[in-house]
Amino acid sequence: MSTLLSNEIRAASKSHWEEIPCGINLPLGEVGTREFFENLRRFKYEVDYPEIIQFVRFPEGAGKRVLEVGCGLGSDSQTWCEAGAKLTAIDFAEHAVNMTKYRLEQCGLPADVRQASALNLPFEDNSFDVYYSWGVLMHTGGTQKALDEAFRVLVPGGEAIVMLYHKNSLQYRFYVQILGRKFDDGAPIASFIRGLKWISSAGCSSLPNGRLTIFFGRMYPAWERSCRRNSRSY
Ligand SMILES: C[S@@+](CC[C@H](N)C(=O)[O-])C[C@H]1O[C@@H](n2cnc3c(N)ncnc32)[C@H](O)[C@@H]1O
């Protein structure tokens, strides 16, 4: 992928997520209230991704240094904190960072939440036991670079738990193959979609000094019921 295209994807993705943090448009109550945040989390775990609890195994984060990359509105950040993880969460969208900070403060959950990029993590090598990112890395315009960063900041033998969209997914077929063409006019959405196209066709390669577990999301609903079929450990 050309640097030009990667930069274009990064810029388009940033402005997209600054404008519309993930889930903010769902009719789940007044944005920013505890009720809204709780409904958002329930929607994610009960409707959108019922497999997530089984796949991610949040309770195993207790006492561990967990880095969440692309925290969005902080549903999983809250779950990691409640499980007893020592959480650091980043997102490159300021809006998302502020909302996640506010959400965790409301719940009295301590965490380090900062604005930063998945492609240039502001942490020393070997700083975390777990790297976690759900539905983020294909939006970065540099998925392999993001994974390289993940294994730089992980301790040797640490685990990266990542959800990426799969090529054989409704998401891909609908947004990329149908809407992608329709919107392919240089508008931000088109560039953002090219990010999905890239990861879907290129897949991931990485030589991690640890474990990389990928959940391929947004597949056809029946397939998503089976974590085993969708996840790969490297
Ligand atoms: C689909 S949302 C997922 C949010 C959250 N993980 C969830 O599951 O609700 C993608 C998130 O990734 C963030 N993001 C995208 N590219 C990023 C990057 N290069 N560095 C950090 N965050 C990024 C966006 O700002 C957005 O909050």
The ligand as a Gaussian input file, in Angstrom:
#p B3LYP/6-31G(d) Opt

LIG

0 1
 C      -15.030000       0.744000      15.697000
 S      -14.456000       1.809000      16.985000
 C      -14.211000       0.595000      18.266000
 C      -14.194000       1.213000      19.637000
 C      -14.117000       0.217000      20.774000
 N      -12.936000      -0.620000      20.684000
 C      -15.366000      -0.624000      20.794000
 O      -15.294000      -1.829000      20.530000
 O      -16.435000      -0.064000      21.064000
 C      -12.775000       2.180000      16.460000
 C      -12.016000       3.060000      17.434000
 O      -10.638000       3.031000      17.088000
 C      -10.105000       4.321000      17.202000
 N       -8.927000       4.383000      16.310000
 C       -8.913000       4.240000      14.965000
 N       -7.666000       4.335000      14.499000
 C       -6.854000       4.532000      15.568000
 C       -5.454000       4.718000      15.728000
 N       -4.625000       4.732000      14.681000
 N       -4.969000       4.874000      16.976000
 C       -5.794000       4.879000      18.043000
 N       -7.140000       4.729000      17.956000
 C       -7.667000       4.552000      16.727000
 C      -11.243000       5.232000      16.792000
 O      -11.075000       6.547000      17.254000
 C      -12.435000       4.517000      17.420000
 O      -12.675000       4.977000      18.728000

